[in-house]
Amino acid sequence: MEEGTKTKKTLFVGGIGDDVDEMVILDAFSTFGDVIEVQLPSAATNQSQQTGAKHRGFAFVTYSSAGDAQDAIDNMDLNELRGRVLKVNLARPLKGQMQLTGNRPVWESEEWLQRYAKPLAESGGVQARKKEKSDEQSEPPEMGDGEDENAMQE
């Protein structure tokens, strides 16, 4: 499925209360069409930041057709769900590929590696230095213009 097609079928639902789970969202939004997926991002990304909240207060609802998604926007935007006013609109794709990695280094991305990384033999890394060192040792030292190696010790 194309990324542009998927985003026109996926809704961002903001303002969700803590007592709402995926089943509540599915029940509320399935009246407008065939819901393919409901995503409710969890609140804690690591163990040290755990709070009492189960989710981050928003969800993504994906429909099988763009028309169903538009019907849900028209009917659910600024509507209440369990005492909270919802903000419903089309989900926008992430602005850049780098946001998908979160806090990970850019060189962990395959795209970055393919674009910027050189093969090891060309990178000047350890293997290339070992090769240069072995090349220097195999070549006889050049003595030029009759000067000897200890000319600096005058």
N, C-alpha and C positions, 0 to 999 in steps of 0.2 A: 504494500500500500504506500502511495506517495505521502511524503511528509505534509505537503500542503493540503491534501485531501483529508488526512487524519485530523489536522487542527481545526478544520471547519466542522468536524463532527464531535470534537472534544470541548467540553465546557469547563470553565473555572468557576467553582462555587465557593465564595468566601463568606466569612461570618458565621461559621458553623460552631455550635455550642459544644461543650465538653461531653455532654450526655449523648451526642449523636454518633452513631457508628455507620459502617458501610450499608448495613441492611436498612436503616432508616432512610438514608440517601437513596438507595435503590427503590424503596417503596414510594418515596416522594416523586422521583424523577421518571419512573417507569410508566407513569400514566401518560406521558407525552410521546412515547415510542419505545422501540426495542433498545434497551441499554446493553451495550457489549461489556463495559468494564466500569467499575468504580474504584478510584484510587484515593486513599485517605492517608497522606504522608504522616508518619509517626513523628512525635515531638522530639524525642531524645535521639540524637545522632551518636552519642557515646555515653558510657555508663556514668561519668562524672557529672553530666548535665541533666540528669533525670529530674523531672518535675512531676507534679500530680496530673498534668495533662496527658491524654493518650495520643492526641494528634495535634497538628499545627494550626487548626482552625480553618482549613480549607480542604477542598477535594477536587478531583477531576472526574467528570462523568463523560464517557464516550458512547455515542449513539451509533446505530447502524446507518443512519442517513442524516444529511445536513438539515433537511426539513424538520425532522424530529428535534434536532438540537435547537433550531431557531424557535420552535414552538415552546420548548422548555425555557429558553431565555425570555420570551415574551410573557410567559405565565409565572415564572418563579423569581425573576429579578425584582428586588425590593419587596419580596413576599416573606412572611414569617415561617420559620420551621422551629418548633419547640421554643417559642419565645424569643428567637433571635432573627433579625432581619438579614436576609441573604443578599449577596451581590453575585449575580450570575451573568457571565459573558463568555465569549469565545476565548478559549485558552490560546495563548500566544506561545510559539516555540521559543526555546532558549535563544538568547541573543548570539551566542557563539559556542563553538564546540568546547572551548575551555571550561565553560560552566558545568559541563557534564562531569568533569573530573573532580569538582569540589576543591578540596584542599590538597590535592595530589600534585606532585611536580609535573610540569609540562612534558618532560621527557618520558613519562610513563605512557603517553598517548602514542599509539602507533602512527598516526598521521604526522605528528611532530617528528618522530624518529625518521620516517621515510623522507621527510622534507629537508631536515637539517643535519642529520647524523651521517657521517662518512663511514665507509667500511673500515674495519680495524687497520688494514694494511695502509690506508691512506690517511688515517686520523692523526698520526704522529704519536700514537700511544706506546705502550711498553714494547710491543712486538717490533714496531718501526725503529725504536731506539736501540733495541738489541741488534737489529739488522745493521744499522749504521755503525754500531760499535764493532761488530764482526767485520764489516767492510774496512773500517779504519785499521784494524789489527792485521788484516791480510795484505794491505797495501804497504809497500816499503816506504819509510819516511823519506820525504824529499829534502835533499840538501841542495841549497841554491847559493850561487855566487861565492862559493868557497867559505862561507861563514860556518862556524861550528855551532853546536847546540848550546854551548855554555857561554855565548858571547855576552850575555847579560851580567855575568859575574865579574866584571872588571873592577 
